[in-house]
């Protein structure tokens, strides 16, 4: 397994490109939601208690990055050839990415970033 291939040989089939685009859209939406909460807290003193923690954003970004490394990077080029690479993919998909994504609290972010009519009372 060559480090150069792992870093540069990303899959280019349509499904992989769709997955990459989906991950990018999810990251952009998450960051826009966190930014909206941050700006709302800065404008209104009553919302200062609703600041979005930076560690949640960092956890979510790292979780999406772990997903990308598992299926969108050059590591996927070795999944049929090298059993170790395949196992690394499984570990990233089942043990690394889910806790990081959960740490990001995306549902809580979505509820807090939406307007009042959409929030539960």
N, C-alpha and C positions, 0 to 999 in steps of 0.2 A: 504494500500500500504506500503510495507516494504522497507526501504532504502537498506537493504542488498540485496534483490531480484533485485532492480533497478540497483544496482552496479555490481552484479555478474551473473545475469541470462540473458546473451546475447542469442538471438535466434541462433539456429545452423542448420536451414534448408538450403538447397543449395542456395536459392535465397539470403538469408541474408549473407551467406558466400561470395557469389559473390559480393554483394554490399560492404561488408567490404574490399575485395581485390581490388575492383575498386577504392574505396576511398583512399586506401593506395597507389595505383599506381598513382593516380592523385596528391596526396601530394608529392610523390617522384619526379615526373616530374616537378611540380611547383618549388620545392626547387632546383632541378638541373638547371632549367632555371634562377632562381634568382642568384644562385652561378656562373653560366656562365657570367652573366652580371657583377657581382661584380668583378670577376677575370679579365674580359676584361677591366673594368674601371681602375683596379689597374695596368695593364700592359701597357696600352696605355693612355698617357695624353689627347689625343683628345677625348677619351670616358669618361672622368671624369664627364661630364654633364649627362651621362646616368646611373648614379648609381640607383640601385633599392631600393626604400624606404622600410625600415623595417616595417613600419606600414601597407604596402600593404601585405607583407608576413604574418604578424600577423592576419590581417583581413581574409585572405584566409584560414589560418589554423583554426581560430576560426569558420569560416563558415562551413568547412568540419567537424569540431568537433560537431557543432550543428546538422548537418545532421546525424552524427553517433549516437548522443544521441537520436534523434527522432526515428530512425529506426533500429539501430544496438545494442543499449544498452538494459538493462533489462526493460526500460520503455515500449518497444514494447511487453513485456510479459503481461502488464496490459491493452493494448489498447482495447481489447474486453471485459474486465471486469469492468474497472473503467472509466466512462465518463470523469473525470478530466484528467486522463493520456492521453486519446485520444485527448482532446482539447489542452493539452500541446504539443503533437506531431504536431498538426496543426499549432499552434503558432510558433513552432521552424521551421517548414518547409516553412511557408508562410511569417513570419515577421522577423525572426532572421537570418536565413541562407542566403536568397537572398541578402540583403544589404551587409552582410559581404563578400560574394563571389564577389560581384560587386566591393567592396572596394579593393579587391585583384588584380583587373585588369588583369585577366588571358590572355585575348587576346593581350593586350599590351605587356605583358611579353613574350608571344610566338613570337610575331613579333620582339621584340628587341633581343631575345635570339637566333634567327635563323641566319643563314649566310646571307650575302648581296644578293645573288641571289633570296632569298625568300622574301625579304623585298620590300614593295611598295616604289616607288620613288616619 
